[in-house]
Each structure stands twice: as C-alpha cells, then as structure tokens.
Amino acid sequence: MTTPSTTQNPSASPRPAAGASDLPTTTFAGRTGMAVGALSVPMVALYFVYSGPPPQWNVLTRSLLTLVIMAVLTAFGVALARLLPRDDTGRRAIAGQLTIVSLLTYVTVILFATSLEAGTPLAFPDRGMDPTTDGPLAAAMALAHGPIAHLWIAMFFLGFARAAQQFMPAESPMVPRWALRGAVVVGVINLLAVPSLYFGMDATHFYAINGWGADALVGLITLVWVGFIGLGIHRARKHRAGTLT
C-alpha cells in the first residue's frame, strides 16, 4: 500500500493575492465605478426638474439613464469580484461573497423598480401622471426603490468595507482608508432609511418612503459614493503601478 506524496512541486509558484497585480481589471473597476457616480448626478437631477407630474420624455429619459447606470454598475461588480482579497486557501471570505451578491441583487431590484416607473407613462401617455406617486404601480415602485434597495446596498457597502480589509497587505491596499470609512457611513445611512416604510408616500416629506430625503438624496449619496470607491481603486492602482516601476 502506498501513501500519497505530500511534497509540493518546488517549481509551482504561490497564488498571488487578488488585486495585487491585475492592473487591467483594477483600471476597469476604477473607471466603471467613477462612471456610475458621474451618471447618477444628471439622473437624480431629472427628478427635480418639474414640481408637478413630469412629461413622458422626462420619465423615459431618467429611466434610460438608470438602465445605463445599472449596466455599468454590473460591470463594476464583475470587476470588483476579481479584486476582492481571498484567504490563504484561495477562497473569497463570506464578506466578499456578500458584497457581490448584494450588489447584483440591488441592480435587479432597481431594474424592476425602473420598469414599474417607466410603465406608467407608457401605459397612460396622455394623463399627466407622476409615476412616483400616481397609479397602481407607484407603491410597489416606491418600496423597491426605497427600503428594499436601501437594505441590499447597505449590505454591499458594509460587506465591501469588511472584505477589503481582510487578508489585504497594508503596503498594497485595494482602496484608501477614506473610501472604506465612507462606505461604512453610506451603509449606515441606507440602513437608517429602511424604516421610511412607515412614513407614507408624500414625496415632499424628507423621510417618506418616496421622499426627497430618504429616497432621492440617499440614492444620490449611494451612487456617488460608488464613484468615490472607483476613484479610490483608481488611485490605489496608480500607487501600485508606481511601486512596480
């Protein structure tokens, strides 16, 4: 009876840490993250152009922008999954898995909410309805855009802050510390917005489920901070590239 050899091949090189040398992926993640932050500003601004029911072009344009942002955010998530650090066994930690699953779930929820929002002017083009407050789809859209999205994106930010700190050497961080601290703050802000479910649907109220504060402002802060995370990844990439040359 023979026993399997436990000696390792001396010519085999150890597996590099994720994100340590994958500069093309880091560049892609940084640029897509910053693109999400930049595109979110005009998208949210379109919600405040009209004080009353917006015209059809306004709703469809902001819905189209949302689709583009979610597509770019998906690309960012795929790149981020390649950069999150792994443990000594080569497996991504639970926090890292939670980060990616939560982000892609958030994208799915926003796409569902956008389909409800765009459906109102498409179904009733001549009635002058505000899809965020009027019609049978408004309540479902508000719940998806609000508490559901807040909870899942909070899990993304908090999971990312935890995962990026695990198994990551101090001399080669994935992102600067300010990006991680900000991710924690934005995650907590989103958690605080989840109970807006109990405060009605008057969009003029700050903490209503579809209010300008708990919904629009928190949503803007969320996507802009994704842009700052992308900026942090981009700056960390430049630092690593400088140390290699």
PyRosetta script that sets phi, psi and omega in degrees:
from pyrosetta import init, pose_from_sequence

init()
pose = pose_from_sequence("MTTPSTTQNPSASPRPAAGASDLPTTTFAGRTGMAVGALSVPMVALYFVYSGPPPQWNVLTRSLLTLVIMAVLTAFGVALARLLPRDDTGRRAIAGQLTIVSLLTYVTVILFATSLEAGTPLAFPDRGMDPTTDGPLAAAMALAHGPIAHLWIAMFFLGFARAAQQFMPAESPMVPRWALRGAVVVGVINLLAVPSLYFGMDATHFYAINGWGADALVGLITLVWVGFIGLGIHRARKHRAGTLT")
pose.set_psi(1, 129.2)
pose.set_omega(1, -179.1)
pose.set_phi(2, -105.3)
pose.set_psi(2, 149.2)
pose.set_omega(2, 177.8)
pose.set_phi(3, -105.5)
pose.set_psi(3, 142.7)
pose.set_omega(3, -179.5)
pose.set_phi(4, -65.3)
pose.set_psi(4, 144.2)
pose.set_omega(4, 179.7)
pose.set_phi(5, -74.3)
pose.set_psi(5, 137.2)
pose.set_omega(5, 179.3)
pose.set_phi(6, -103.1)
pose.set_psi(6, 3.9)
pose.set_omega(6, 178.9)
pose.set_phi(7, -77.1)
pose.set_psi(7, 145.1)
pose.set_omega(7, -179.1)
pose.set_phi(8, -98.3)
pose.set_psi(8, 153.1)
pose.set_omega(8, 176.6)
pose.set_phi(9, -67.0)
pose.set_psi(9, 117.0)
pose.set_omega(9, -176.8)
pose.set_phi(10, -65.8)
pose.set_psi(10, -18.9)
pose.set_omega(10, -179.0)
pose.set_phi(11, -83.5)
pose.set_psi(11, -12.1)
pose.set_omega(11, -178.9)
pose.set_phi(12, -76.2)
pose.set_psi(12, 131.0)
pose.set_omega(12, -178.9)
pose.set_phi(13, -90.5)
pose.set_psi(13, 145.9)
pose.set_omega(13, 179.0)
pose.set_phi(14, -64.6)
pose.set_psi(14, 150.8)
pose.set_omega(14, -179.0)
pose.set_phi(15, -69.6)
pose.set_psi(15, 125.9)
pose.set_omega(15, 180.0)
pose.set_phi(16, -70.9)
pose.set_psi(16, 152.5)
pose.set_omega(16, 177.6)
pose.set_phi(17, -65.1)
pose.set_psi(17, 142.8)
pose.set_omega(17, 179.9)
pose.set_phi(18, -60.4)
pose.set_psi(18, 132.3)
pose.set_omega(18, 177.1)
pose.set_phi(19, 87.1)
pose.set_psi(19, -6.5)
pose.set_omega(19, -175.7)
pose.set_phi(20, -72.9)
pose.set_psi(20, -35.1)
pose.set_omega(20, -176.4)
pose.set_phi(21, -133.1)
pose.set_psi(21, 5.1)
pose.set_omega(21, -177.5)
pose.set_phi(22, -86.8)
pose.set_psi(22, 69.3)
pose.set_omega(22, -174.8)
pose.set_phi(23, -66.3)
pose.set_psi(23, -38.1)
pose.set_omega(23, 177.0)
pose.set_phi(24, -60.0)
pose.set_psi(24, -42.1)
pose.set_omega(24, 178.3)
pose.set_phi(25, -66.1)
pose.set_psi(25, -39.3)
pose.set_omega(25, 178.2)
pose.set_phi(26, -63.0)
pose.set_psi(26, -42.4)
pose.set_omega(26, 177.3)
pose.set_phi(27, -60.6)
pose.set_psi(27, -44.6)
pose.set_omega(27, -179.7)
pose.set_phi(28, -63.3)
pose.set_psi(28, -44.3)
pose.set_omega(28, 180.0)
pose.set_phi(29, -63.3)
pose.set_psi(29, -42.9)
pose.set_omega(29, 179.6)
pose.set_phi(30, -62.3)
pose.set_psi(30, -44.3)
pose.set_omega(30, -177.2)
pose.set_phi(31, -71.1)
pose.set_psi(31, -40.7)
pose.set_omega(31, 178.8)
pose.set_phi(32, -68.2)
pose.set_psi(32, -37.4)
pose.set_omega(32, 176.5)
pose.set_phi(33, -61.8)
pose.set_psi(33, -46.1)
pose.set_omega(33, 179.0)
pose.set_phi(34, -65.1)
pose.set_psi(34, -34.0)
pose.set_omega(34, 178.0)
pose.set_phi(35, -64.8)
pose.set_psi(35, -38.9)
pose.set_omega(35, 177.0)
pose.set_phi(36, -59.3)
pose.set_psi(36, -47.3)
pose.set_omega(36, -179.6)
pose.set_phi(37, -62.7)
pose.set_psi(37, -41.0)
pose.set_omega(37, -178.3)
pose.set_phi(38, -69.3)
pose.set_psi(38, -40.9)
pose.set_omega(38, -177.9)
pose.set_phi(39, -72.3)
pose.set_psi(39, -23.9)
pose.set_omega(39, -177.1)
pose.set_phi(40, -69.8)
pose.set_psi(40, -26.9)
pose.set_omega(40, -177.2)
pose.set_phi(41, -65.6)
pose.set_psi(41, -54.5)
pose.set_omega(41, 177.6)
pose.set_phi(42, -65.0)
pose.set_psi(42, -30.1)
pose.set_omega(42, 179.3)
pose.set_phi(43, -64.2)
pose.set_psi(43, -48.8)
pose.set_omega(43, 179.2)
pose.set_phi(44, -67.3)
pose.set_psi(44, -35.2)
pose.set_omega(44, -180.0)
pose.set_phi(45, -60.0)
pose.set_psi(45, -32.8)
pose.set_omega(45, -179.2)
pose.set_phi(46, -64.7)
pose.set_psi(46, -21.6)
pose.set_omega(46, 178.3)
pose.set_phi(47, -73.3)
pose.set_psi(47, -16.9)
pose.set_omega(47, -174.9)
pose.set_phi(48, -112.3)
pose.set_psi(48, 10.4)
pose.set_omega(48, -179.4)
pose.set_phi(49, -71.5)
pose.set_psi(49, -39.1)
pose.set_omega(49, -176.0)
pose.set_phi(50, -116.8)
pose.set_psi(50, 136.7)
pose.set_omega(50, 178.3)
pose.set_phi(51, -79.0)
pose.set_psi(51, -26.8)
pose.set_omega(51, 178.3)
pose.set_phi(52, -105.2)
pose.set_psi(52, -159.4)
pose.set_omega(52, 178.4)
pose.set_phi(53, -59.4)
pose.set_psi(53, 128.4)
pose.set_omega(53, -177.7)
pose.set_phi(54, -77.5)
pose.set_psi(54, 155.0)
pose.set_omega(54, 175.2)
pose.set_phi(55, -70.2)
pose.set_psi(55, 167.4)
pose.set_omega(55, -175.9)
pose.set_phi(56, -59.8)
pose.set_psi(56, -40.6)
pose.set_omega(56, -176.2)
pose.set_phi(57, -62.1)
pose.set_psi(57, -34.0)
pose.set_omega(57, -179.1)
pose.set_phi(58, -65.9)
pose.set_psi(58, -47.5)
pose.set_omega(58, -178.6)
pose.set_phi(59, -64.7)
pose.set_psi(59, -44.2)
pose.set_omega(59, -178.2)
pose.set_phi(60, -68.8)
pose.set_psi(60, -34.9)
pose.set_omega(60, 179.8)
pose.set_phi(61, -67.9)
pose.set_psi(61, -44.6)
pose.set_omega(61, 178.7)
pose.set_phi(62, -69.5)
pose.set_psi(62, -29.7)
pose.set_omega(62, 175.2)
pose.set_phi(63, -67.8)
pose.set_psi(63, -40.6)
pose.set_omega(63, 177.4)
pose.set_phi(64, -64.0)
pose.set_psi(64, -42.4)
pose.set_omega(64, 176.3)
pose.set_phi(65, -60.9)
pose.set_psi(65, -38.9)
pose.set_omega(65, 178.2)
pose.set_phi(66, -63.2)
pose.set_psi(66, -40.9)
pose.set_omega(66, 177.7)
pose.set_phi(67, -60.8)
pose.set_psi(67, -43.8)
pose.set_omega(67, 179.2)
pose.set_phi(68, -63.6)
pose.set_psi(68, -44.3)
pose.set_omega(68, -179.8)
pose.set_phi(69, -61.3)
pose.set_psi(69, -42.5)
pose.set_omega(69, -179.6)
pose.set_phi(70, -67.6)
pose.set_psi(70, -34.1)
pose.set_omega(70, 176.0)
pose.set_phi(71, -65.0)
pose.set_psi(71, -44.1)
pose.set_omega(71, 179.0)
pose.set_phi(72, -67.0)
pose.set_psi(72, -37.8)
pose.set_omega(72, 178.8)
pose.set_phi(73, -64.6)
pose.set_psi(73, -36.1)
pose.set_omega(73, 175.6)
pose.set_phi(74, -63.0)
pose.set_psi(74, -44.1)
pose.set_omega(74, 177.1)
pose.set_phi(75, -61.7)
pose.set_psi(75, -40.0)
pose.set_omega(75, 176.5)
pose.set_phi(76, -60.5)
pose.set_psi(76, -43.6)
pose.set_omega(76, 179.6)
pose.set_phi(77, -63.1)
pose.set_psi(77, -39.8)
pose.set_omega(77, 178.4)
pose.set_phi(78, -63.4)
pose.set_psi(78, -43.9)
pose.set_omega(78, 178.2)
pose.set_phi(79, -66.1)
pose.set_psi(79, -39.8)
pose.set_omega(79, -179.6)
pose.set_phi(80, -62.9)
pose.set_psi(80, -35.7)
pose.set_omega(80, 179.3)
pose.set_phi(81, -61.8)
pose.set_psi(81, -30.2)
pose.set_omega(81, 178.8)
pose.set_phi(82, -79.2)
pose.set_psi(82, -18.9)
pose.set_omega(82, -174.8)
pose.set_phi(83, -98.8)
pose.set_psi(83, -22.6)
pose.set_omega(83, -177.5)
pose.set_phi(84, -61.3)
pose.set_psi(84, 136.6)
pose.set_omega(84, -175.8)
pose.set_phi(85, -66.1)
pose.set_psi(85, 155.8)
pose.set_omega(85, 178.4)
pose.set_phi(86, -120.2)
pose.set_psi(86, 163.7)
pose.set_omega(86, -180.0)
pose.set_phi(87, -83.1)
pose.set_psi(87, -171.7)
pose.set_omega(87, -175.7)
pose.set_phi(88, -66.8)
pose.set_psi(88, -20.5)
pose.set_omega(88, 178.8)
pose.set_phi(89, -88.7)
pose.set_psi(89, -1.4)
pose.set_omega(89, -179.0)
pose.set_phi(90, 86.2)
pose.set_psi(90, 6.5)
pose.set_omega(90, -179.7)
pose.set_phi(91, -97.8)
pose.set_psi(91, 143.8)
pose.set_omega(91, 175.6)
pose.set_phi(92, -75.6)
pose.set_psi(92, 139.0)
pose.set_omega(92, -178.9)
pose.set_phi(93, -66.1)
pose.set_psi(93, 164.1)
pose.set_omega(93, 179.3)
pose.set_phi(94, -57.8)
pose.set_psi(94, -40.0)
pose.set_omega(94, 179.2)
pose.set_phi(95, -61.5)
pose.set_psi(95, -37.5)
pose.set_omega(95, 178.5)
pose.set_phi(96, -67.9)
pose.set_psi(96, -42.5)
pose.set_omega(96, 176.8)
pose.set_phi(97, -63.8)
pose.set_psi(97, -40.8)
pose.set_omega(97, 178.2)
pose.set_phi(98, -62.4)
pose.set_psi(98, -36.6)
pose.set_omega(98, 179.7)
pose.set_phi(99, -58.9)
pose.set_psi(99, -51.3)
pose.set_omega(99, -175.2)
pose.set_phi(100, -71.8)
pose.set_psi(100, -43.8)
pose.set_omega(100, -179.6)
pose.set_phi(101, -62.9)
pose.set_psi(101, -41.1)
pose.set_omega(101, -180.0)
pose.set_phi(102, -65.4)
pose.set_psi(102, -40.5)
pose.set_omega(102, -179.5)
pose.set_phi(103, -64.6)
pose.set_psi(103, -46.3)
pose.set_omega(103, -178.9)
pose.set_phi(104, -69.5)
pose.set_psi(104, -31.5)
pose.set_omega(104, 173.8)
pose.set_phi(105, -66.3)
pose.set_psi(105, -40.9)
pose.set_omega(105, 176.2)
pose.set_phi(106, -58.2)
pose.set_psi(106, -44.6)
pose.set_omega(106, 178.2)
pose.set_phi(107, -58.5)
pose.set_psi(107, -44.6)
pose.set_omega(107, -179.9)
pose.set_phi(108, -61.9)
pose.set_psi(108, -42.4)
pose.set_omega(108, -180.0)
pose.set_phi(109, -63.9)
pose.set_psi(109, -44.2)
pose.set_omega(109, -179.3)
pose.set_phi(110, -65.8)
pose.set_psi(110, -37.8)
pose.set_omega(110, 177.5)
pose.set_phi(111, -64.1)
pose.set_psi(111, -40.1)
pose.set_omega(111, 176.5)
pose.set_phi(112, -62.9)
pose.set_psi(112, -45.5)
pose.set_omega(112, 179.8)
pose.set_phi(113, -64.0)
pose.set_psi(113, -37.9)
pose.set_omega(113, 179.8)
pose.set_phi(114, -65.8)
pose.set_psi(114, -37.4)
pose.set_omega(114, 178.2)
pose.set_phi(115, -64.0)
pose.set_psi(115, -37.0)
pose.set_omega(115, 176.7)
pose.set_phi(116, -68.2)
pose.set_psi(116, -40.8)
pose.set_omega(116, -178.4)
pose.set_phi(117, -66.1)
pose.set_psi(117, -45.8)
pose.set_omega(117, -179.5)
pose.set_phi(118, -72.0)
pose.set_psi(118, -22.4)
pose.set_omega(118, -178.3)
pose.set_phi(119, -67.1)
pose.set_psi(119, -30.2)
pose.set_omega(119, -178.6)
pose.set_phi(120, -63.8)
pose.set_psi(120, -53.5)
pose.set_omega(120, 178.5)
pose.set_phi(121, -68.8)
pose.set_psi(121, -25.4)
pose.set_omega(121, 177.3)
pose.set_phi(122, -71.8)
pose.set_psi(122, -36.9)
pose.set_omega(122, -179.6)
pose.set_phi(123, -80.6)
pose.set_psi(123, -33.1)
pose.set_omega(123, -177.9)
pose.set_phi(124, -128.9)
pose.set_psi(124, 70.4)
pose.set_omega(124, -173.3)
pose.set_phi(125, -68.6)
pose.set_psi(125, -20.2)
pose.set_omega(125, -173.8)
pose.set_phi(126, -110.3)
pose.set_psi(126, 11.1)
pose.set_omega(126, -175.1)
pose.set_phi(127, -100.4)
pose.set_psi(127, -6.7)
pose.set_omega(127, 178.7)
pose.set_phi(128, 61.2)
pose.set_psi(128, 47.2)
pose.set_omega(128, -177.4)
pose.set_phi(129, -97.1)
pose.set_psi(129, 142.9)
pose.set_omega(129, 173.9)
pose.set_phi(130, -91.7)
pose.set_psi(130, 112.6)
pose.set_omega(130, -174.5)
pose.set_phi(131, -66.0)
pose.set_psi(131, -15.6)
pose.set_omega(131, 179.1)
pose.set_phi(132, -83.0)
pose.set_psi(132, -15.5)
pose.set_omega(132, -178.3)
pose.set_phi(133, -132.3)
pose.set_psi(133, -23.4)
pose.set_omega(133, -173.4)
pose.set_phi(134, -110.3)
pose.set_psi(134, 155.1)
pose.set_omega(134, 174.4)
pose.set_phi(135, 89.3)
pose.set_psi(135, 164.8)
pose.set_omega(135, -175.7)
pose.set_phi(136, -70.7)
pose.set_psi(136, -17.2)
pose.set_omega(136, -176.8)
pose.set_phi(137, -93.1)
pose.set_psi(137, -7.6)
pose.set_omega(137, -173.2)
pose.set_phi(138, -63.7)
pose.set_psi(138, -43.4)
pose.set_omega(138, -176.8)
pose.set_phi(139, -65.8)
pose.set_psi(139, -43.2)
pose.set_omega(139, 178.7)
pose.set_phi(140, -65.4)
pose.set_psi(140, -39.3)
pose.set_omega(140, 178.6)
pose.set_phi(141, -64.7)
pose.set_psi(141, -40.5)
pose.set_omega(141, -179.8)
pose.set_phi(142, -65.2)
pose.set_psi(142, -39.3)
pose.set_omega(142, 178.7)
pose.set_phi(143, -65.6)
pose.set_psi(143, -40.7)
pose.set_omega(143, -179.8)
pose.set_phi(144, -69.7)
pose.set_psi(144, -46.7)
pose.set_omega(144, 178.6)
pose.set_phi(145, -64.7)
pose.set_psi(145, -29.9)
pose.set_omega(145, -172.8)
pose.set_phi(146, -95.2)
pose.set_psi(146, -106.7)
pose.set_omega(146, -171.4)
pose.set_phi(147, -55.4)
pose.set_psi(147, -40.9)
pose.set_omega(147, -178.7)
pose.set_phi(148, -63.6)
pose.set_psi(148, -49.4)
pose.set_omega(148, 179.8)
pose.set_phi(149, -64.1)
pose.set_psi(149, -39.8)
pose.set_omega(149, -179.5)
pose.set_phi(150, -60.6)
pose.set_psi(150, -43.7)
pose.set_omega(150, -176.4)
pose.set_phi(151, -66.6)
pose.set_psi(151, -44.0)
pose.set_omega(151, -176.0)
pose.set_phi(152, -73.6)
pose.set_psi(152, -35.6)
pose.set_omega(152, 178.1)
pose.set_phi(153, -73.6)
pose.set_psi(153, -27.1)
pose.set_omega(153, 173.6)
pose.set_phi(154, -64.6)
pose.set_psi(154, -41.3)
pose.set_omega(154, 176.4)
pose.set_phi(155, -62.4)
pose.set_psi(155, -35.1)
pose.set_omega(155, 176.7)
pose.set_phi(156, -63.0)
pose.set_psi(156, -51.9)
pose.set_omega(156, -176.2)
pose.set_phi(157, -63.4)
pose.set_psi(157, -45.4)
pose.set_omega(157, -178.3)
pose.set_phi(158, -69.5)
pose.set_psi(158, -39.1)
pose.set_omega(158, 176.0)
pose.set_phi(159, -65.3)
pose.set_psi(159, -39.9)
pose.set_omega(159, 178.5)
pose.set_phi(160, -64.0)
pose.set_psi(160, -44.0)
pose.set_omega(160, -179.9)
pose.set_phi(161, -61.0)
pose.set_psi(161, -38.2)
pose.set_omega(161, 178.6)
pose.set_phi(162, -72.4)
pose.set_psi(162, -46.8)
pose.set_omega(162, -175.7)
pose.set_phi(163, -65.9)
pose.set_psi(163, -37.1)
pose.set_omega(163, -177.2)
pose.set_phi(164, -69.0)
pose.set_psi(164, -20.8)
pose.set_omega(164, 179.2)
pose.set_phi(165, -88.6)
pose.set_psi(165, -19.1)
pose.set_omega(165, -176.5)
pose.set_phi(166, -81.1)
pose.set_psi(166, 134.5)
pose.set_omega(166, 173.2)
pose.set_phi(167, 57.2)
pose.set_psi(167, 21.1)
pose.set_omega(167, -178.1)
pose.set_phi(168, -106.1)
pose.set_psi(168, 119.8)
pose.set_omega(168, -179.8)
pose.set_phi(169, -64.4)
pose.set_psi(169, 142.0)
pose.set_omega(169, -177.2)
pose.set_phi(170, -63.8)
pose.set_psi(170, -30.5)
pose.set_omega(170, -178.0)
pose.set_phi(171, -78.8)
pose.set_psi(171, -11.0)
pose.set_omega(171, 179.4)
pose.set_phi(172, -139.1)
pose.set_psi(172, 67.1)
pose.set_omega(172, -177.3)
pose.set_phi(173, -71.4)
pose.set_psi(173, 153.1)
pose.set_omega(173, 177.8)
pose.set_phi(174, -70.8)
pose.set_psi(174, -41.8)
pose.set_omega(174, 177.4)
pose.set_phi(175, -141.3)
pose.set_psi(175, 158.6)
pose.set_omega(175, 175.6)
pose.set_phi(176, -64.8)
pose.set_psi(176, 160.2)
pose.set_omega(176, -178.5)
pose.set_phi(177, -62.2)
pose.set_psi(177, -33.1)
pose.set_omega(177, -178.7)
pose.set_phi(178, -63.7)
pose.set_psi(178, -31.7)
pose.set_omega(178, 178.9)
pose.set_phi(179, -69.4)
pose.set_psi(179, -36.7)
pose.set_omega(179, 178.7)
pose.set_phi(180, -70.7)
pose.set_psi(180, -42.5)
pose.set_omega(180, 178.1)
pose.set_phi(181, -62.5)
pose.set_psi(181, -42.6)
pose.set_omega(181, 178.0)
pose.set_phi(182, -63.2)
pose.set_psi(182, -36.1)
pose.set_omega(182, 178.3)
pose.set_phi(183, -62.9)
pose.set_psi(183, -39.6)
pose.set_omega(183, 177.7)
pose.set_phi(184, -64.5)
pose.set_psi(184, -44.3)
pose.set_omega(184, -179.8)
pose.set_phi(185, -62.0)
pose.set_psi(185, -46.5)
pose.set_omega(185, -179.5)
pose.set_phi(186, -66.3)
pose.set_psi(186, -35.8)
pose.set_omega(186, 175.8)
pose.set_phi(187, -62.4)
pose.set_psi(187, -42.9)
pose.set_omega(187, 178.5)
pose.set_phi(188, -66.0)
pose.set_psi(188, -40.3)
pose.set_omega(188, 177.6)
pose.set_phi(189, -58.7)
pose.set_psi(189, -42.3)
pose.set_omega(189, 178.8)
pose.set_phi(190, -65.8)
pose.set_psi(190, -37.9)
pose.set_omega(190, 176.5)
pose.set_phi(191, -63.2)
pose.set_psi(191, -38.4)
pose.set_omega(191, 178.8)
pose.set_phi(192, -67.3)
pose.set_psi(192, -22.1)
pose.set_omega(192, 179.9)
pose.set_phi(193, -85.2)
pose.set_psi(193, -12.0)
pose.set_omega(193, -178.3)
pose.set_phi(194, -61.5)
pose.set_psi(194, -43.3)
pose.set_omega(194, -179.5)
pose.set_phi(195, -67.7)
pose.set_psi(195, -0.4)
pose.set_omega(195, 175.6)
pose.set_phi(196, -59.1)
pose.set_psi(196, -13.6)
pose.set_omega(196, 175.4)
pose.set_phi(197, -52.6)
pose.set_psi(197, -29.2)
pose.set_omega(197, -175.3)
pose.set_phi(198, -92.0)
pose.set_psi(198, 3.4)
pose.set_omega(198, -170.5)
pose.set_phi(199, -116.0)
pose.set_psi(199, 28.1)
pose.set_omega(199, 169.6)
pose.set_phi(200, 77.1)
pose.set_psi(200, -173.1)
pose.set_omega(200, -175.5)
pose.set_phi(201, -124.7)
pose.set_psi(201, 33.1)
pose.set_omega(201, 173.7)
pose.set_phi(202, -86.5)
pose.set_psi(202, 105.1)
pose.set_omega(202, -173.4)
pose.set_phi(203, -63.4)
pose.set_psi(203, -16.2)
pose.set_omega(203, 179.1)
pose.set_phi(204, -80.1)
pose.set_psi(204, -13.0)
pose.set_omega(204, 178.6)
pose.set_phi(205, -87.0)
pose.set_psi(205, 137.4)
pose.set_omega(205, -175.5)
pose.set_phi(206, -58.7)
pose.set_psi(206, -44.3)
pose.set_omega(206, -170.7)
pose.set_phi(207, -104.5)
pose.set_psi(207, 15.8)
pose.set_omega(207, 174.5)
pose.set_phi(208, -68.3)
pose.set_psi(208, 160.3)
pose.set_omega(208, -177.3)
pose.set_phi(209, -60.1)
pose.set_psi(209, -31.1)
pose.set_omega(209, 175.5)
pose.set_phi(210, -116.1)
pose.set_psi(210, 24.5)
pose.set_omega(210, -177.2)
pose.set_phi(211, -73.1)
pose.set_psi(211, 165.0)
pose.set_omega(211, -176.5)
pose.set_phi(212, -69.2)
pose.set_psi(212, -19.1)
pose.set_omega(212, 179.7)
pose.set_phi(213, -92.7)
pose.set_psi(213, -63.4)
pose.set_omega(213, -174.9)
pose.set_phi(214, -66.5)
pose.set_psi(214, -24.2)
pose.set_omega(214, -178.8)
pose.set_phi(215, -104.0)
pose.set_psi(215, -67.8)
pose.set_omega(215, -172.6)
pose.set_phi(216, -68.3)
pose.set_psi(216, -49.5)
pose.set_omega(216, -177.1)
pose.set_phi(217, -66.5)
pose.set_psi(217, -45.7)
pose.set_omega(217, 178.9)
pose.set_phi(218, -64.0)
pose.set_psi(218, -39.1)
pose.set_omega(218, 177.3)
pose.set_phi(219, -62.2)
pose.set_psi(219, -40.4)
pose.set_omega(219, 178.6)
pose.set_phi(220, -65.8)
pose.set_psi(220, -46.0)
pose.set_omega(220, 178.6)
pose.set_phi(221, -58.9)
pose.set_psi(221, -39.9)
pose.set_omega(221, -178.9)
pose.set_phi(222, -60.6)
pose.set_psi(222, -53.0)
pose.set_omega(222, -175.6)
pose.set_phi(223, -71.9)
pose.set_psi(223, -34.5)
pose.set_omega(223, 177.0)
pose.set_phi(224, -64.1)
pose.set_psi(224, -37.3)
pose.set_omega(224, -179.8)
pose.set_phi(225, -71.7)
pose.set_psi(225, -27.7)
pose.set_omega(225, 169.7)
pose.set_phi(226, -58.7)
pose.set_psi(226, -39.2)
pose.set_omega(226, 175.7)
pose.set_phi(227, -62.2)
pose.set_psi(227, -39.6)
pose.set_omega(227, 178.7)
pose.set_phi(228, -69.1)
pose.set_psi(228, -34.3)
pose.set_omega(228, 174.2)
pose.set_phi(229, -63.4)
pose.set_psi(229, -42.0)
pose.set_omega(229, 175.4)
pose.set_phi(230, -60.2)
pose.set_psi(230, -40.0)
pose.set_omega(230, 176.7)
pose.set_phi(231, -63.7)
pose.set_psi(231, -41.5)
pose.set_omega(231, 178.5)
pose.set_phi(232, -63.0)
pose.set_psi(232, -41.4)
pose.set_omega(232, 177.0)
pose.set_phi(233, -63.4)
pose.set_psi(233, -40.7)
pose.set_omega(233, 179.9)
pose.set_phi(234, -63.7)
pose.set_psi(234, -42.8)
pose.set_omega(234, 179.7)
pose.set_phi(235, -68.8)
pose.set_psi(235, -38.0)
pose.set_omega(235, 176.8)
pose.set_phi(236, -65.5)
pose.set_psi(236, -35.1)
pose.set_omega(236, 177.0)
pose.set_phi(237, -63.2)
pose.set_psi(237, -43.7)
pose.set_omega(237, 179.0)
pose.set_phi(238, -63.1)
pose.set_psi(238, -36.4)
pose.set_omega(238, 178.9)
pose.set_phi(239, -66.9)
pose.set_psi(239, -43.3)
pose.set_omega(239, 179.6)
pose.set_phi(240, -66.7)
pose.set_psi(240, -40.0)
pose.set_omega(240, 178.4)
pose.set_phi(241, -61.8)
pose.set_psi(241, -36.6)
pose.set_omega(241, 178.9)
pose.set_phi(242, -67.7)
pose.set_psi(242, -35.4)
pose.set_omega(242, 179.8)
pose.set_phi(243, -73.7)
pose.set_psi(243, -22.4)
pose.set_omega(243, 180.0)
pose.set_phi(244, -82.9)
pose.set_psi(244, -20.0)
pose.set_omega(244, -177.3)
pose.set_phi(245, -94.3)
pose.dump_pdb("model.pdb")
